[in-house]
Amino acid sequence: MLPNDAGRTEFDPDLATVLALERELQTPECRRNPGRLVSLLADDFTEVGASGAVWDKTSILDLLSREDSVEIEVLELSGRAISADFVLVQWISQTLGKRARRTSLWRRTASGWELIHHQGTPLN
């Protein structure tokens, strides 16, 4: 079992992999690495941000290429398989004093897991 990952009652390698990928996506190192982002985000990726803005893969890659490096704290991370090839992840982000409830949908492909949708809802 991974530490600090709420909602996990037994070890599931797919769930552990997806939760680790979700955490990785929040690191400055990953967010500054276009090659890694391209491999983690599905070509049909969409995001509805905490601001209400909507992005696709191209626009989020552009946004992240200009993002200042900030620490994103991942709180209450949990996930569950909704089918053999899809995992739903939920967590709370805390960045610069702002919190948001976040949901991500990951899809298994022949080359691994990819993020197909993400949404953030402000909490404060």
N, C-alpha and C positions, 0 to 999 in steps of 0.2 A: 504494500500500500504506500502511495506517495504521501509525504507529510503535508498537512494543511490543505488537503483536498476533501472538502465536505461532500457528503452524499455517497461516498464509495464504501460499500460494505464487503466487497471481495475483490481480489485482484483480477483484472481483465486487461490483457496486454494491449488490445486495441484502444480501450479507454485511456490507459496510462499513456500511450503514444499520443493520442489526440490532446489530452490535457497538457502534456509537455510541449506540444506544438503551439497550443494556445498561449502558454506562458512565454515561449520563445518569441512569438510575434509581438509581444509587448516590450521586448528588450530594445534598447537603443542600437545594439549591434545588428540585430535583425532588421530593424526599421531603416537602417542606413545601408543595407545590403540589397541592391536591386535584384541581383541574381537569385538570392534566397527568397525574396518576396515573390518573384515571378514563379518560382517553383511551388510556393505554398498557396498562392491565390489562384483559384480556378479561372479559366478564361471567361466564364460566365458569372464571375464574382459580382455581388452587389453589396452595398452597405448603406444603411440608414443611420447616420451618426446621431450622437446626443444633441447636436445642434439642429437636427431635422434635415440637414443636407443629405443628398443621395449621391453616391459615387458608384462607378463601375471600376473594373480592374485598371484601365488606363488612367483614369482620373485619380484614383487612390495612389497609384505609383507616383504620379506627378506630385501630388500633395505630400507624400512621405519624403520625396527627394528634397523638398524645401523645409521640412519640419525641423524645428530646433530640438535638440536632444533633451528629452524630459524623462523623468522617472515615472513609470506607470506601475502603481502598486496593484497587484491582483489579490482580491479578497474573496473568500467564500467560493472558490472554484469548485464546480461540480459538473458532472456530465452523465449522460446515459445514452446507450445505444437505442435508436428508434427503429433500426433494421440492421441487417448484417453489414450494410455498406454506408450507413449514416449515423453520425453521433451528434447529439445536441449538447452544447456546452453553455453553462450559465455562470456568471461571476459578477463581481462589483469592482469597478475601477476607481482608483483614487489618484488624481493628478492635480498638483498645484492647488490643493484644497477643494477640488470639485470631485463629486462622486457620480457614477452612473451605473445603472444595472445593465449588464451586457449579455447578449445571447449570440452564439455562433453556431452555424450548421456546417459540419465537415462531411465530405464524401470520400469514400475509398475509391481509388483508381488503380490501374495496373502498376503505376509508378509510386503509389503511396497515397497518403491523405492530403486533401486539398480543401481549403476554406471556400465555401460557395456563397455564404451569406452571413452578415454580421449586423447587429443592431444595438444601439446604445440609447438608453432612456435616462435623462437627468434625474438625480435623486435630491439635489439641493438647488 
